[in-house]
Amino acid sequence: MVQAVQSTIQFPYKRSLGPVVGAFMTALTDRRIIGIRSGDRVIVPPLEWNPDTGDELAHDFVDVGPAGTVVSWSWVARPTVQHPLDHPFAFALVQLDGADTTLLHAVDAGSIDAMSTGMRVAPRWRAARIGHITDIEAFVPGEEPVMPAGDGGPAEEPVTMMDYNASITYSLPVTPNALRAEQANAEGRFLGLRCPECGRTYTGGKGYCPVDALELTTEHELDLPQHGTVTNYTIITPVQYPGQTETDPFARVHVWLDDTDVILGYQPLLDTPNDDVRIGMRVAAVWASEAEKADLAATAEGSLLGWMPTGEPDDDDPSLVNRIQ
Amino acid sequence: MPNSDDIALIGWSASPMVRSTDKTEAQMLLEVITGAVDDAGITRREVDFTCAGSCDYVAGQAFSFVQNIDALGAWPPKRDSHVEMDGAWALYEAWIRLQLGDIDIALAMGSGRSSTADPSLIYPMEMDPYYLAPLGTDAASLAALQARALIDAGKVTERQMAEVAARCRHDAVGDPHAQVTGEFGIDALLAEDYVRSPLRRHDLPPITDGACAVVIARADKARELCEHPVWITGFAHSSELHYPGMRDLTSSPSTTLAGKAAGLEEGPVEVAELQSAFTHEEPVLVEALGLGADVAVNPSGGPLAANPIMATGLVRISEAAGQIRDHGKHRTLAHSTSGPCLQQNLVCILEGDTK
């Protein structure tokens, strides 16, 4: 049984709408659907450019619908979490009255038996509209738009931005090498892998030598030293974003492990004022105690807390600064 | 007869095609790159340019293609590129790159681990972000709208679609790279429930983890290395509007254009490997390319037998090349597609040395 690590990634996008999509979204808040004139056609939803020529279109908007005709449809028996409705519905291409193209949206028809090509549908509006394609909750069979109770009314200002939020849970395999490296880390060791071809040493977990494209396995393993030299560093001034827990400027250092090719990048430096961080500093690994490990269990950092200056004289080799990989 | 500026496929390799692999994407690539350079009789050192096709959203990691470079043995540094497209487009870029004439050998690859997450949640993020993505427009829903349009237009029936699925699964029997194979009765298939009406499970491709790599070389090098190079005699792609509601979904003019630009009309083809991941797409593409009944379509089983997203198109090209090198065919066609409802289409024409 292969081990996997699950991670849920949020995709919180904030997008500017521009003069055409913005006008469409703004109109939605006013329970209107607009298209744009392109030659002798009316395109819905509106585009900024003529799809035939690529020429920029004048902002000649036209009200269409609100009712329209289903030109094609598909019944979704089991909606995904991203779909606009949480019960069975149809996706449909709806040719709104006055439009020469079709709008893709949901039709809340109750049953697949209520769906047919050529059927007439009208929008069911959301009460609180923000300038978003889902301000139309769905289309429903019939000619008459469904108005919500407690209508929030149109936006007071033109809508210029929209949010898009997706959340995807990924499951990625954890390779046997990565598992052994993690185990070594939990035991306070750095596991390395030495390529039999070029002799380069890598930190554990890598599956192959990227120089020779050779697979690395247990027979190539070795324990790496726990002392090293700072080759480069940066002082990070934290900006607040989701997941950022630091509030004050902090150092991250690159550590070159003694007698190896291994550089561990962006490592925490312990008990050292930012002004004292120097290239050439000698440092030693500090591992979490059993008690501290419990607290770290929820983080991805493993049981390495960071690096402590040893007090040995600095290495003054000026080329150290170039060793960041 | 090819001249010295022509470019040929000289080696290729595809991974096992499985629902869920325990390998990382880089490990899958390590395997197929080794397979492709071995097939070409070269080492990684001799490859002058590499281009990968993969997708961060599918991988679940930003800049996932950077990790994949580990599979190339890219030291000393190689010229490398990446497209967030099927590996068929990576091969297209590699083909363009070799035409500069300063280097001789290039490698293109495509890889995808669709088992990492639910493809129906990933696909919408690649759609128009204003009008489509917020509705969660998954690939199967979009394809179903095209299928319905074709059925309503009288261009295909649900029975014909089931016949495509049964034929592909039958043709894939015995293919070590196929994921879905076997003998299926049409009536039994039609008795199944809809996934997205009018599409049933058999109308949809399987969810596949897999990778493919292809080595190409300029003519002199190809002849030096390879007894039977497979010449790329035409390679083109063309795109339509993204939004499905603004296109005629019952035809594929961009496929027709790409076929013309690739020189399809200059002679007959014996085999066409089409990236028709949904059953109803096959008749659309066959019509757009003007393929006659004598052309064998997807003898490999095609994407309905194995659909390694981001490599499916490149697999079509390697399969079409295999028809020439290993099965005695003279001129074959490979097709790849990208975007909703066959938005963008690529055609590659391959020829053997002798007529």
Interface residues (C-beta under 8 A of the other chain):
Chain A: V2 S7 I9 F11 Y13 R15 L17 V21 M25 I43 V44 P45 L47 P51 V71 S72 W73 S74 W75 V76 A77 P79 T80 V81 Q82 H83 P84 F91 A92 L93 T101 T102 L103 L104 H105 A106 I112 T117 H132 I133 T134 M162 Y164 A166 I168 T169 Y170 S171 L172 P173 T175 K206 G207 Y208 P210 V211 D212 A213 E215
Chain B: T21 D22 K23 T24 A26 Q27 L30 I33 T34 R44 Y57 G60 Q61 I69 D70 A71 L72 G73 A74 W75 S115 T116 A117 D118 S120 L121 I122 P124 M125 P129 Y130 Y131 L132 A133 P134 L135 G136 T137 D138 S141 L142 A144 L145 Q146 A147 R148 A149 D152 D193 Y194 V195 R196 S197 P198 L199 L241 Y243 P244 G245 M246 L249
